[in-house]
Amino acid sequence: MPNLFDYLSWRGDLPLSAAPFNDVDSLILCALCYVRLDGLVPAPGEPGNVTVARAAERLFAARTEPLPDAGTRDFDQHNLLLLDALSRTPRFMDLPLSGYVSRHDTAAEEQFAALAVDLGGGEGYLAFRGTDSSLVGWKEDFNMAFLPFIPSQRSAAEYLAQVGKDFRRLRLGGHSKGGNLAVYAATRCGRAMQRRLLAVYNNDGPGFHTDVLSCPEYLSVRNRVHTFVPQSSVVGMLLDHEESYTVVHSTQTGLLQHDPYSWQVLGPGFVCLDTVTGGSKFFSLTMKRWVAAMEPTVRETFVDALFDVLGATSAGTLEELSERWWESAGAVLAALKDLDDETRRALTETFGLLVDAVRQTMPELLPKSPPLPRLGKRP
């Protein structure tokens, strides 16, 4: 079935002036934001811009290894293939890029990246990167369970205030955590900036705490938020969503459906389904109950302890954990033994609450069995 690359083959020869910007274009720009463009695209506040084609030329000229095979399953490799394809299509190749920022701050527990794309006619698209493979990025995501806001959300709002002023009309978007950042920035940018917003795209990004969804700033942009999730969404079902969402068909299964390259395209839009799967609903309700059952201090202790244990491996990314899994497992076990009694109790309590949440959710979502027929007396 057609995916983003097929879309480029079909629609790539049509500039935005000939075929209006659409939801698939948005997802493509969100995926482009994952490409490491450090030193290739001007940072916020720096003058000038670089076209997509020129950024690709510079990036690939500095590489010593060839482009990956089209059959790769690696997400980062897919992103490189996407940049190469974009650099060859009239629809995207001449779009100016600017305002690129990417940082990892271990002390602040922040992973943040964003990119501005000039769509022409005074219209801009600000794309926010989702979580990468760094442990600090995943730690920041887990911090959403107990913090009113995370550092990258504040950075996204500041980014919109700084870079958004360069455009008369704006679209914001992101994939995964990037979608959450786009929505958060839209709620914190002030009424003047909100009037410039045409749309906000949240592609399988987590939701928010209910206090964010009920605030007037969110309500004023709610109708411009477009949320997309695959049929077995996991990440996009985390926390709360007040807005409606569109279910997109993915060719992958389970958590792998989070990969935007598995989302199916039909013309200028996605292949859509009526609803998410029962497994997605089960996960969403279970996680909401689990988090609600924990006091904020317990959530914080659990998250800090989990990543302290992972940090004992000296790995900085998920890949490093996987590549040295035997060494990592030994370091994890040693770190667990060193936990103090209070932290160990918090971990035990937390996993117990998870079991309780699963027990509560199963009867509600499992299909109801028809009543057994009443048996008569034996003759």
Order of alpha helices (4+ residues) and beta strands (2+ residues): alpha-alpha-beta-alpha-alpha-beta-beta-beta-alpha-alpha-beta-alpha-alpha-beta-alpha-alpha-beta-beta-beta-beta-beta-alpha-alpha-alpha-alpha-alpha
